[in-house]
């Protein structure tokens, strides 16, 4: 079993949690069968002409030869690079286990059906979701009594240990291969899938209208407008992977999680991708070129568009 651990890279505690999971899994299947990004791509010391692109290439090489993925997602703000990797795996027929210690569930309306994540796409593609919602049991008093803060920390550590062990067990119980969830790449003349950002209002109508005005057939998301959001999410995934192009608004603090997932699925399916972002915010890391989005999003996209004229040029190409 070759397992890819998808995790947020930009905080030390997230990297440490992923390393803990990798260590536990390696003890079961062997360290050579576990891939841990940042660690196994040597991101800290890697030297390359275009470092971000090289890291994307290294991660994508591993994404193309997986048997399973474990994705670490926490809270309502979901890492866009991890979501992109989940979409890539799902479109490739790779089973994905999602681990979260977020104690919240979500719904699209006050009385709507309960969802595991804010965007139903994450729930739709996950083979298993491991959710630990309660703190671990209180620790017994010791000779040197813990402060209430140390006791609270120990309960959270116990929760994480339970979650990590449950994730390893779930992974070992997976079938060898997940069923293919989506259709093969589209033929010439297929529609353009347009994914707006929930963080902006401009692109919600204008992106689709620009495509229609240029003579293209357009498909828009269904998952936020149907009675069964998970079924709608699977329909969206299939539509993206059988489209000619994906036009995705990646505006916001991060690329919206569902949008990032669809970008990954499109990349795995050979669909041309354009990322629309009229006001980019660049990130900078030591030794790496400036990136206008998470590098998994940036380098999966064929084009970065910032205006209506840029959209028209892309459509004409």
Backbone as numpy.savetxt, mean C-alpha at the origin, in Angstrom:
# Nx Ny Nz CAx CAy CAz Cx Cy Cz
9.12 -20.80 0.76 8.28 -19.61 0.76 9.17 -18.35 0.76
8.94 -17.48 -0.22 9.62 -16.20 -0.28 8.64 -15.12 0.17
8.97 -14.42 1.27 8.05 -13.49 1.90 8.63 -12.08 1.89
7.84 -11.13 1.45 8.20 -9.71 1.41 7.49 -9.02 2.56
8.23 -8.33 3.41 7.64 -7.59 4.52 7.54 -6.12 4.12
6.34 -5.67 3.87 6.10 -4.28 3.47 5.81 -3.46 4.72
6.60 -2.42 4.93 6.44 -1.66 6.16 6.87 -0.21 5.95
6.38 0.66 6.81 6.76 2.07 6.76 8.24 2.20 7.13
8.98 2.97 6.33 10.42 3.06 6.49 10.88 4.28 7.28
10.00 5.25 7.49 10.48 6.58 7.84 10.41 6.88 9.34
10.24 5.86 10.16 10.32 6.04 11.60 11.05 4.83 12.18
11.93 5.08 13.14 12.76 4.01 13.68 11.93 2.89 14.30
10.83 3.26 15.00 10.05 2.22 15.66 9.34 1.33 14.65
8.97 1.87 13.47 8.36 1.04 12.44 9.39 0.07 11.85
10.60 0.55 11.61 11.65 -0.35 11.10 11.98 -1.43 12.11
12.00 -1.06 13.40 12.30 -2.05 14.43 11.21 -3.11 14.52
9.94 -2.69 14.40 8.84 -3.65 14.43 8.93 -4.62 13.25
9.23 -4.09 12.07 9.36 -4.95 10.90 10.52 -5.93 11.07
11.61 -5.47 11.66 12.76 -6.35 11.89 12.40 -7.46 12.87
11.61 -7.13 13.88 11.16 -8.14 14.85 10.32 -9.21 14.14
9.41 -8.78 13.28 8.61 -9.73 12.52 9.48 -10.58 11.62
10.44 -9.94 10.92 11.33 -10.68 10.02 12.12 -11.74 10.78
12.59 -11.40 11.98 13.36 -12.34 12.79 12.51 -13.55 13.18
11.28 -13.31 13.60 10.40 -14.41 13.99 10.06 -15.29 12.79
9.82 -14.65 11.66 9.49 -15.43 10.47 10.70 -16.21 9.96
11.87 -15.59 10.00 13.09 -16.27 9.55 13.36 -17.51 10.39
13.00 -17.48 11.66 13.20 -18.65 12.51 12.34 -19.83 12.06
11.26 -19.54 11.34 10.35 -20.59 10.87 10.66 -21.06 9.45
11.05 -20.13 8.57 11.21 -20.50 7.15 12.63 -20.33 6.65
13.52 -19.73 7.45 14.89 -19.49 7.03 15.08 -18.04 6.61
16.20 -17.41 7.01 16.41 -15.98 6.71 16.51 -15.67 5.23
16.97 -16.63 4.42 17.12 -16.38 2.98 15.77 -16.28 2.29
14.70 -16.64 2.96 13.37 -16.61 2.34 12.55 -15.42 2.80
13.18 -14.50 3.51 12.51 -13.31 4.00 13.21 -12.08 3.45
12.43 -11.16 2.85 12.99 -9.92 2.31 12.46 -8.75 3.12
13.38 -7.97 3.70 13.04 -6.82 4.53 13.58 -5.56 3.86
12.71 -4.76 3.22 13.19 -3.52 2.58 13.92 -2.63 3.58
14.75 -1.76 3.06 15.66 -0.89 3.81 16.83 -1.70 4.35
16.55 -2.79 5.02 17.62 -3.66 5.51 18.30 -4.39 4.34
17.51 -5.07 3.52 18.08 -5.92 2.48 18.39 -5.17 1.20
17.96 -3.92 1.08 18.40 -3.08 -0.03 19.55 -2.17 0.40
19.97 -2.29 1.65 21.11 -1.51 2.17 20.90 -0.02 1.93
19.67 0.46 2.23 19.32 1.83 1.87 20.23 2.85 2.54
20.64 2.59 3.76 21.45 3.57 4.48 22.78 3.84 3.77
23.38 2.81 3.19 24.72 2.95 2.61 24.78 2.75 1.10
23.63 2.48 0.48 23.60 2.24 -0.96 24.06 3.49 -1.72
24.92 3.29 -2.69 25.37 4.37 -3.57 24.93 4.02 -4.99
24.20 4.93 -5.62 23.73 4.71 -6.99 23.60 6.06 -7.66
23.65 6.05 -9.00 23.56 7.31 -9.74 22.24 8.02 -9.44
21.15 7.26 -9.43 19.84 7.78 -9.03 19.34 6.83 -7.94
19.60 7.17 -6.70 19.42 6.22 -5.60 17.95 5.81 -5.44
17.02 6.77 -5.51 15.62 6.44 -5.34 15.13 5.45 -6.38
15.51 5.69 -7.64 15.11 4.76 -8.70 15.72 3.39 -8.48
16.98 3.33 -8.05 17.61 2.04 -7.82 16.92 1.28 -6.70
16.51 1.99 -5.64 15.77 1.33 -4.57 14.43 0.81 -5.08
13.75 1.59 -5.90 12.50 1.13 -6.50 12.73 -0.14 -7.32
13.80 -0.14 -8.12 14.09 -1.31 -8.95 14.37 -2.54 -8.10
15.12 -2.38 -7.02 15.44 -3.51 -6.15 14.18 -4.07 -5.49
13.32 -3.17 -5.02 12.08 -3.63 -4.39 11.16 -4.29 -5.42
11.09 -3.70 -6.62 10.20 -4.27 -7.64 10.69 -5.64 -8.09
11.99 -5.84 -8.15 12.51 -7.17 -8.50 11.99 -8.21 -7.52
12.01 -7.88 -6.24 11.51 -8.82 -5.24 10.00 -8.97 -5.33
9.29 -7.88 -5.61 7.83 -7.96 -5.74 7.42 -8.89 -6.88
8.30 -9.06 -7.84 7.97 -9.90 -8.99 8.21 -11.37 -8.78
8.73 -11.78 -7.63 9.03 -13.21 -7.42 8.67 -13.64 -6.00
7.48 -13.27 -5.57 7.06 -13.55 -4.20 6.13 -14.75 -4.14
6.06 -15.31 -2.96 5.03 -16.29 -2.64 4.02 -15.73 -1.65
4.42 -14.73 -0.88 3.52 -14.11 0.09 4.07 -12.76 0.50
3.19 -11.92 1.03 3.56 -10.62 1.56 2.91 -10.43 2.92
3.66 -9.82 3.84 3.09 -9.32 5.09 3.22 -7.81 5.07
2.10 -7.11 5.26 2.10 -5.65 5.24 1.73 -5.13 6.62
2.52 -4.20 7.13 2.28 -3.59 8.43 1.61 -2.23 8.22
0.36 -2.13 8.67 -0.40 -0.90 8.53 -0.97 -0.52 9.89
-0.83 0.75 10.25 -1.27 1.18 11.57 -2.01 2.50 11.47
-3.19 2.54 12.03 -3.91 3.79 12.12 -4.58 4.19 10.82
-5.31 5.29 10.84 -6.03 5.73 9.65 -5.14 6.32 8.56
-3.91 6.74 8.91 -2.98 7.27 7.91 -2.08 6.14 7.45
-2.37 5.60 6.28 -1.70 4.38 5.81 -0.59 4.74 4.84
0.58 4.17 5.04 1.76 4.50 4.24 1.51 4.20 2.76
1.77 5.20 1.91 1.45 5.03 0.49 2.38 4.04 -0.20
3.65 3.96 0.23 4.55 2.99 -0.37 4.12 1.57 -0.06
3.70 1.32 1.18 3.21 -0.01 1.56 1.95 -0.35 0.77
1.04 0.61 0.64 -0.20 0.35 -0.10 0.10 0.06 -1.57
1.08 0.76 -2.16 1.46 0.47 -3.53 1.95 -0.97 -3.63
2.77 -1.40 -2.68 3.31 -2.76 -2.71 2.21 -3.80 -2.54
1.21 -3.50 -1.70 0.07 -4.41 -1.54 -0.65 -4.57 -2.87
-0.89 -3.46 -3.58 -1.56 -3.54 -4.87 -0.78 -4.34 -5.89
0.54 -4.17 -5.89 1.39 -4.91 -6.82 1.27 -6.41 -6.54
1.33 -6.79 -5.26 1.22 -8.20 -4.90 -0.15 -8.75 -5.27
-1.21 -8.01 -4.96 -2.56 -8.49 -5.22 -2.79 -8.73 -6.71
-2.32 -7.80 -7.55 -2.48 -7.95 -8.99 -1.64 -9.08 -9.55
-0.65 -9.52 -8.80 0.21 -10.62 -9.23 -0.25 -11.96 -8.67
-1.36 -11.97 -7.94 -1.87 -13.19 -7.36 -1.15 -13.65 -6.13
-0.44 -12.75 -5.47 0.32 -13.10 -4.26 -0.55 -12.83 -3.04
-0.70 -13.80 -2.13 -1.51 -13.56 -0.93 -0.85 -12.54 -0.01
-1.68 -11.67 0.55 -1.19 -10.60 1.42 -1.85 -10.73 2.79
-1.03 -10.81 3.83 -1.52 -10.72 5.20 -1.24 -9.31 5.69
-2.26 -8.68 6.26 -2.12 -7.33 6.79 -2.17 -7.40 8.31
-1.18 -6.79 8.95 -1.11 -6.70 10.40 -1.38 -5.27 10.82
-2.33 -5.09 11.76 -2.57 -3.78 12.32 -2.91 -3.91 13.79
-2.40 -3.00 14.60 -2.80 -2.93 15.99 -3.73 -1.74 16.23
-4.24 -1.16 15.16 -5.23 -0.10 15.26 -6.52 -0.68 15.85
-7.02 -0.08 16.92 -8.22 -0.64 17.54 -9.51 -0.11 16.92
-9.40 0.77 15.92 -10.58 1.33 15.27 -10.99 0.48 14.07
-12.28 0.46 13.80 -12.77 0.04 12.49 -13.47 1.26 11.88
-13.92 1.13 10.63 -14.35 2.31 9.88 -15.65 2.02 9.13
-16.31 3.07 8.70 -17.47 2.93 7.81 -17.54 4.18 6.95
-18.17 4.05 5.80 -18.25 5.18 4.87 -19.40 6.11 5.20
-20.37 5.61 5.98 -21.46 6.43 6.51 -21.62 6.06 7.98
-22.35 6.87 8.73 -22.47 6.63 10.17 -23.04 5.25 10.49
-23.99 4.79 9.67 -24.61 3.49 9.92 -24.21 2.45 8.87
-23.15 2.75 8.11 -22.74 1.85 7.04 -22.06 0.60 7.55
-21.78 -0.35 6.65 -21.11 -1.59 7.06 -19.71 -1.32 7.58
-19.31 -2.12 8.57 -18.00 -1.95 9.19 -16.90 -2.37 8.23
-15.83 -1.57 8.17 -14.68 -1.86 7.33 -13.43 -1.90 8.19
-12.47 -2.69 7.78 -11.23 -2.82 8.53 -10.33 -1.59 8.38
-10.46 -0.89 7.24 -9.60 0.26 6.95 -10.44 1.37 6.32
-9.95 2.60 6.29 -10.73 3.69 5.71 -11.09 3.47 4.25
-10.19 2.82 3.48 -10.49 2.51 2.08 -10.75 1.01 1.97
-11.91 0.61 1.43 -12.25 -0.83 1.39 -11.33 -1.66 0.50
-10.52 -1.03 -0.34 -9.60 -1.79 -1.18 -8.64 -2.64 -0.34
-8.20 -2.11 0.80 -7.26 -2.86 1.64 -7.90 -4.15 2.14
-9.14 -4.05 2.57 -9.86 -5.24 3.05 -10.15 -6.20 1.91
-10.44 -5.67 0.74 -10.82 -6.51 -0.40 -9.69 -7.41 -0.86
-8.46 -6.93 -0.79 -7.35 -7.71 -1.35 -6.61 -8.54 -0.31
-6.87 -8.31 0.98 -6.13 -9.02 2.02 -6.60 -10.47 2.13
-5.66 -11.40 2.10 -6.01 -12.80 2.34 -6.35 -13.01 3.81
-5.66 -12.32 4.70 -5.94 -12.36 6.14 -5.63 -10.99 6.73
-6.39 -10.61 7.74 -6.11 -9.40 8.49 -5.94 -9.79 9.95
-4.79 -9.45 10.51 -4.52 -9.71 11.91 -4.68 -8.39 12.66
-5.70 -8.31 13.49 -5.98 -7.08 14.23 -6.01 -7.41 15.72
-5.16 -6.79 16.48 -5.14 -6.94 17.92 -5.61 -5.63 18.53
-6.79 -5.64 19.12 -7.41 -4.38 19.51 -7.26 -4.05 20.98
-6.88 -5.01 21.80 -6.83 -4.76 23.23 -5.39 -4.81 23.74
-5.13 -4.05 24.78 -3.82 -4.11 25.42 -3.57 -5.50 25.99
-2.31 -5.84 26.11 -1.97 -7.07 26.79 -2.38 -7.02 28.25
-2.41 -8.16 28.95 -2.83 -8.18 30.36 -1.86 -7.40 31.24
-2.36 -6.85 32.33 -1.46 -6.13 33.25 -0.36 -7.07 33.76
0.83 -6.55 33.90 1.93 -7.37 34.40 1.83 -7.51 35.91
2.31 -8.63 36.42 2.29 -8.85 37.85 3.32 -7.94 38.53
3.04 -7.49 39.74 4.03 -6.65 40.44 5.33 -7.41 40.63
6.42 -6.73 40.48 7.73 -7.34 40.70 8.36 -6.73 41.95
9.53 -7.25 42.29 10.22 -6.73 43.48 10.47 -5.23 43.33
10.88 -4.85 42.14 11.06 -3.42 41.87 9.81 -2.96 41.12
8.87 -2.36 41.82 7.57 -2.03 41.24 7.74 -1.11 40.02
6.98 -1.41 38.98 6.99 -0.57 37.78 6.20 0.71 38.03
6.62 1.77 37.39 5.77 2.95 37.34 4.58 2.64 36.44
3.55 3.46 36.51 2.39 3.21 35.65 2.76 3.33 34.17
3.76 4.17 33.89 4.18 4.32 32.49 4.89 3.07 32.00
5.79 2.53 32.81 6.47 1.30 32.42 5.48 0.15 32.29
4.50 0.11 33.19 3.48 -0.93 33.09 2.66 -0.82 31.82
2.32 0.42 31.45 1.57 0.63 30.22 2.39 0.21 29.01
3.69 0.54 29.03 4.55 0.12 27.92 4.59 -1.40 27.81
4.72 -2.09 28.94 4.79 -3.54 28.90 3.51 -4.15 28.34
2.38 -3.54 28.63 1.12 -4.05 28.07 1.08 -3.86 26.55
1.63 -2.77 26.06 1.69 -2.56 24.62 2.68 -3.52 23.96
3.82 -3.77 24.60 4.78 -4.74 24.08 4.14 -6.12 24.01
3.36 -6.47 25.04 2.67 -7.76 25.02 1.69 -7.83 23.85
1.00 -6.72 23.59 0.08 -6.67 22.46 0.82 -6.89 21.14
1.96 -6.24 20.97 2.75 -6.40 19.75 3.25 -7.83 19.60
3.72 -8.42 20.69 4.21 -9.79 20.62 3.10 -10.74 20.20
1.91 -10.54 20.74 0.77 -11.37 20.35 0.46 -11.20 18.87
0.48 -9.94 18.40 0.18 -9.67 17.00 1.22 -10.28 16.07
2.49 -10.17 16.40 3.54 -10.71 15.56 3.46 -12.24 15.49
3.22 -12.88 16.63 3.10 -14.34 16.63 1.89 -14.78 15.82
0.78 -14.06 15.95 -0.42 -14.41 15.18 -0.19 -14.23 13.69
0.60 -13.22 13.31 0.89 -12.98 11.90 1.74 -14.09 11.32
2.77 -14.53 12.04 3.59 -15.63 11.57 2.75 -16.90 11.42
1.88 -17.17 12.39 1.02 -18.36 12.29 0.09 -18.27 11.08
-0.48 -17.08 10.84 -1.37 -16.91 9.70 -0.62 -17.10 8.39
0.61 -16.62 8.33 1.40 -16.76 7.12 1.70 -18.23 6.82
2.04 -18.99 7.84 2.37 -20.39 7.64 1.14 -21.21 7.27
-0.05 -20.70 7.55 -1.29 -21.40 7.20 -1.84 -21.02 5.83
-1.17 -20.09 5.15 -1.66 -19.65 3.85 -1.53 -20.76 2.81
-2.42 -20.77 1.79 -2.19 -21.66 0.65 -0.96 -21.22 -0.12
-0.46 -22.09 -0.97 0.77 -21.79 -1.70 0.64 -20.56 -2.57
-0.54 -20.32 -3.11 -0.72 -19.21 -4.04 -2.15 -18.70 -3.95
-2.34 -17.42 -3.95 -3.68 -16.85 -3.93 -4.28 -16.91 -5.33
-5.59 -17.02 -5.44 -6.21 -16.97 -6.77 -6.01 -15.61 -7.41
-5.91 -15.59 -8.73 -5.74 -14.32 -9.45 -6.99 -13.48 -9.25
-6.81 -12.25 -8.78 -7.96 -11.42 -8.45 -8.43 -10.57 -9.61
-7.57 -10.32 -10.58 -7.89 -9.33 -11.60 -7.66 -9.89 -12.98
-8.20 -9.20 -13.97 -8.07 -9.61 -15.36 -6.68 -9.26 -15.89
-6.26 -9.84 -17.01 -4.99 -9.50 -17.62 -5.00 -8.10 -18.19
-3.83 -7.58 -18.60 -3.76 -6.22 -19.16 -4.73 -6.01 -20.31
-5.12 -4.78 -20.47 -6.17 -4.45 -21.43 -5.66 -4.41 -22.86
-6.59 -4.57 -23.78 -6.29 -4.40 -25.20 -6.34 -2.91 -25.55
-5.79 -2.58 -26.71 -5.82 -1.20 -27.18 -7.27 -0.75 -27.32
-7.56 0.45 -26.88 -8.92 0.96 -26.96 -9.69 0.81 -25.66
-9.10 0.22 -24.67 -9.75 0.09 -23.37 -9.87 1.47 -22.72
-10.75 1.60 -21.74 -10.98 2.92 -21.13 -9.84 3.39 -20.24
-9.93 4.65 -19.85 -9.02 5.23 -18.87 -9.71 5.22 -17.51
-9.02 4.70 -16.52 -9.55 4.72 -15.15 -9.05 6.00 -14.49
-9.97 6.77 -13.93 -9.64 8.05 -13.30 -9.93 7.96 -11.81
-8.89 8.14 -11.01 -8.99 8.05 -9.55 -8.71 9.43 -8.96
-9.75 10.05 -8.41 -9.60 11.36 -7.79 -9.06 11.22 -6.37
-8.55 12.32 -5.83 -8.05 12.33 -4.45 -9.13 12.84 -3.51
-9.33 12.18 -2.36 -10.30 12.71 -1.39 -9.83 14.00 -0.72
-8.56 14.37 -0.92 -8.02 15.55 -0.27 -8.29 16.84 -1.05
-8.75 16.71 -2.29 -8.97 17.90 -3.12 -10.35 17.82 -3.76
-10.84 18.95 -4.23 -12.12 18.98 -4.95 -11.93 19.21 -6.44
-10.81 19.85 -6.82 -10.65 20.21 -8.23 -10.65 18.97 -9.12
-9.85 17.97 -8.76 -9.68 16.83 -9.65 -10.87 15.92 -9.71
-11.81 16.03 -8.77 -12.89 15.08 -8.67 -13.71 15.01 -9.96
-13.97 16.15 -10.57 -14.73 16.18 -11.82 -13.85 16.53 -13.01
-12.86 17.37 -12.81 -12.09 17.89 -13.92 -11.23 16.82 -14.59
-10.68 15.90 -13.85 -9.83 14.88 -14.46 -10.63 14.01 -15.42
-11.80 13.54 -14.97 -12.64 12.71 -15.83 -13.12 13.50 -17.04
-13.51 14.76 -16.81 -14.01 15.59 -17.92 -12.93 15.82 -18.96
-11.69 16.04 -18.52 -10.60 16.25 -19.48 -10.43 15.02 -20.37
-10.57 13.85 -19.80 -10.43 12.62 -20.60 -11.59 12.46 -21.57
-12.81 12.72 -21.09 -13.98 12.60 -21.96 -13.92 13.62 -23.09
-13.53 14.85 -22.77 -13.44 15.89 -23.80 -12.39 15.56 -24.85
-11.39 14.76 -24.46 -10.36 14.35 -25.42 -10.77 13.11 -26.20
-12.00 12.64 -25.98 -12.51 11.53 -26.77 -12.31 10.14 -26.18
-11.99 10.06 -24.89 -11.72 8.78 -24.26 -12.92 8.30 -23.43
-13.08 7.01 -23.36 -14.04 6.41 -22.43 -13.41 6.37 -21.04
-14.20 6.70 -20.04 -13.67 6.84 -18.69 -14.40 5.90 -17.73
-13.64 5.32 -16.82 -14.20 4.56 -15.70 -13.78 5.26 -14.42
-14.71 5.40 -13.48 -14.42 6.05 -12.20 -14.70 5.06 -11.07
-14.17 5.31 -9.87 -14.33 4.36 -8.76 -15.79 4.12 -8.39
-16.08 2.88 -7.97 -17.42 2.49 -7.53 -17.49 2.25 -6.02
-16.35 2.01 -5.38 -16.36 1.47 -4.03 -16.94 2.42 -2.99
-16.94 3.72 -3.25 -17.48 4.67 -2.28 -18.95 4.99 -2.52
-19.54 4.39 -3.55 -20.89 4.75 -3.93 -21.86 3.57 -3.98
-21.41 2.37 -3.61 -22.27 1.20 -3.70 -22.57 0.67 -2.30
-23.60 -0.19 -2.21 -24.01 -0.71 -0.91 -22.97 -1.64 -0.30
-22.25 -2.35 -1.15 -21.21 -3.27 -0.68 -19.85 -2.71 -1.08
-19.17 -1.95 -0.20 -17.91 -1.30 -0.57 -16.81 -2.28 -0.94
-16.77 -3.46 -0.31 -15.71 -4.42 -0.61 -15.89 -4.98 -2.01
-17.13 -5.32 -2.38 -17.39 -5.78 -3.75 -17.08 -4.68 -4.75
-17.42 -3.43 -4.40 -17.09 -2.31 -5.27 -15.60 -2.12 -5.42
-14.85 -2.37 -4.33 -13.40 -2.26 -4.38 -12.80 -3.29 -5.32
-13.29 -4.53 -5.28 -12.80 -5.56 -6.19 -13.12 -5.19 -7.64
-14.29 -4.59 -7.86 -14.63 -4.13 -9.22 -13.69 -3.03 -9.66
-13.33 -2.12 -8.75 -12.37 -1.07 -9.09 -11.01 -1.65 -9.45
-10.57 -2.63 -8.66 -9.28 -3.27 -8.92 -9.26 -3.92 -10.30
-10.32 -4.64 -10.62 -10.41 -5.29 -11.92 -10.43 -4.25 -13.05
-11.18 -3.16 -12.82 -11.27 -2.11 -13.85 -9.92 -1.48 -14.12
-9.14 -1.22 -13.06 -7.83 -0.61 -13.25 -6.92 -1.53 -14.04
-6.90 -2.81 -13.70 -5.95 -3.74 -14.32 -6.37 -4.13 -15.73
-7.59 -3.80 -16.13 -8.01 -4.05 -17.50 -8.20 -2.76 -18.28
-7.68 -1.64 -17.74 -7.78 -0.36 -18.44 -6.56 -0.12 -19.31
-6.68 0.88 -20.17 -5.54 1.25 -21.00 -4.57 2.13 -20.22
-5.12 3.00 -19.36 -4.31 3.93 -18.58 -4.97 4.19 -17.24
-4.16 4.58 -16.29 -4.63 5.04 -14.99 -4.20 6.48 -14.80
-5.17 7.36 -14.58 -4.90 8.75 -14.25 -5.27 8.93 -12.78
-4.27 9.11 -11.92 -4.48 9.11 -10.48 -4.06 10.44 -9.88
-4.96 11.06 -9.13 -4.62 12.27 -8.38 -3.94 11.84 -7.09
-2.66 12.14 -6.94 -1.89 11.70 -5.77 -1.73 12.83 -4.76
-2.58 13.86 -4.86 -2.48 15.01 -3.95 -2.84 14.61 -2.53
-2.25 15.33 -1.59 -2.53 15.09 -0.18 -1.24 14.94 0.60
-1.33 14.75 1.92 -0.12 14.56 2.73 0.70 13.37 2.24
0.02 12.30 1.86 0.60 11.16 1.16 -0.38 10.79 0.05
0.05 9.98 -0.89 -0.91 9.46 -1.86 -2.00 8.72 -1.12
-3.29 8.99 -1.40 -4.35 8.28 -0.70 -4.15 6.77 -0.78
-4.46 6.04 0.29 -4.10 4.61 0.34 -4.69 3.78 -0.79
-5.97 3.99 -1.11 -6.56 3.22 -2.20 -5.94 3.57 -3.55
-5.64 4.85 -3.74 -4.99 5.28 -4.97 -3.62 4.64 -5.10
-2.86 4.61 -4.00 -1.54 3.99 -4.02 -1.65 2.51 -4.34
-2.65 1.84 -3.76 -2.84 0.41 -4.05 -3.13 0.19 -5.53
-3.99 1.04 -6.10 -4.32 0.89 -7.52 -3.12 1.18 -8.42
-2.26 2.10 -8.01 -1.04 2.36 -8.78 -0.16 1.11 -8.79
-0.04 0.45 -7.64 0.73 -0.79 -7.60 0.14 -1.86 -8.48
-1.19 -2.01 -8.44 -1.85 -3.01 -9.28 -1.66 -2.71 -10.76
-1.76 -1.43 -11.12 -1.56 -1.04 -12.51 -0.13 -1.31 -12.96
0.84 -1.01 -12.09 2.25 -1.25 -12.43 2.50 -2.73 -12.67
1.90 -3.59 -11.85 2.08 -5.03 -12.02 1.40 -5.55 -13.27
0.38 -4.83 -13.75 -0.41 -5.28 -14.90 0.01 -4.64 -16.21
1.04 -3.80 -16.18 1.51 -3.17 -17.42 0.65 -2.03 -17.91
-0.14 -1.43 -17.02 -1.00 -0.31 -17.38 -0.21 0.99 -17.26
-0.33 1.87 -18.23 0.34 3.17 -18.16 -0.27 4.02 -17.06
0.59 4.70 -16.29 0.16 5.43 -15.11 0.61 6.89 -15.21
-0.32 7.79 -14.95 0.02 9.21 -14.80 -0.41 9.66 -13.41
0.47 10.33 -12.71 0.19 10.86 -11.38 -0.06 12.36 -11.50
-1.25 12.81 -11.11 -1.60 14.22 -11.17 -1.38 14.83 -9.78
-0.62 15.93 -9.74 -0.29 16.57 -8.46 0.08 18.02 -8.74
-0.89 18.91 -8.68 -0.59 20.31 -9.05 0.31 21.02 -8.06
0.36 20.56 -6.80 1.21 21.23 -5.80 2.06 20.18 -5.09
3.16 19.76 -5.71 3.99 18.73 -5.07 4.75 19.26 -3.86
4.99 18.37 -2.93 5.88 18.62 -1.80 7.03 17.63 -1.90
8.23 18.13 -1.99 9.38 17.25 -2.20 9.93 16.75 -0.87
10.41 15.51 -0.88 11.08 14.94 0.28 12.55 14.77 -0.06
13.39 14.81 0.98 14.84 14.75 0.79 15.42 13.77 1.80
16.30 12.90 1.33 16.99 11.96 2.20 18.46 11.92 1.79
19.31 11.62 2.74 20.75 11.65 2.50 21.13 10.74 1.33
21.80 11.33 0.34 22.29 10.57 -0.79 21.26 10.26 -1.85
20.02 10.73 -1.67 18.95 10.42 -2.60 18.48 11.68 -3.29
18.08 11.55 -4.54 17.53 12.68 -5.26 16.22 13.14 -4.62
15.81 14.41 -4.80 14.51 14.84 -4.27 13.39 14.02 -4.91
12.42 13.62 -4.09 11.28 12.86 -4.58 10.01 13.66 -4.36
9.11 13.66 -5.36 7.86 14.39 -5.23 6.74 13.55 -4.61
6.97 12.28 -4.42 6.08 11.38 -3.69 6.93 10.24 -3.17
6.34 9.34 -2.42 7.05 8.11 -2.06 7.65 7.52 -3.33
8.90 7.06 -3.25 9.59 6.64 -4.48 8.89 5.45 -5.16
8.15 4.63 -4.42 7.41 3.54 -5.05 6.29 4.08 -5.93
5.73 5.23 -5.54 4.72 5.89 -6.36 5.39 6.64 -7.52
6.43 7.38 -7.19 7.07 8.22 -8.20 7.57 7.41 -9.38
8.25 6.31 -9.11 8.87 5.57 -10.21 7.95 4.54 -10.84
6.82 4.26 -10.20 5.81 3.43 -10.87 5.08 4.23 -11.94
4.99 5.55 -11.73 4.26 6.41 -12.67 5.11 6.69 -13.90
4.46 6.67 -15.06 5.13 7.01 -16.32 5.21 8.52 -16.52
4.29 9.25 -15.88 4.25 10.69 -16.08 3.80 11.36 -14.80
4.32 12.57 -14.56 3.93 13.39 -13.42 3.32 14.67 -13.98
2.02 14.86 -13.77 1.28 15.95 -14.38 0.90 16.98 -13.33
0.97 18.26 -13.70 0.67 19.31 -12.73 -0.35 20.33 -13.22
-0.97 20.09 -14.38 -1.93 21.06 -14.91 -2.85 20.37 -15.92
-3.92 21.10 -16.27 -4.82 20.58 -17.29 -4.14 20.41 -18.63
-3.26 21.34 -19.00 -2.54 21.21 -20.27 -1.64 19.97 -20.27
-1.03 19.67 -19.13 -0.18 18.49 -19.05 -1.01 17.22 -19.21
-2.24 17.22 -18.69 -3.13 16.06 -18.86 -3.43 15.86 -20.34
-3.75 16.95 -21.04 -4.08 16.85 -22.47 -2.89 16.33 -23.27
-1.70 16.78 -22.95 -0.51 16.30 -23.66 -0.31 14.80 -23.41
-0.54 14.36 -22.17 -0.39 12.93 -21.86 -1.42 12.09 -22.58
-2.64 12.61 -22.65 -3.70 11.88 -23.35 -3.42 11.77 -24.84
-2.75 12.78 -25.38 -2.46 12.77 -26.82 -1.27 11.92 -27.18
-0.47 11.57 -26.20 0.77 10.82 -26.46 0.47 9.37 -26.80
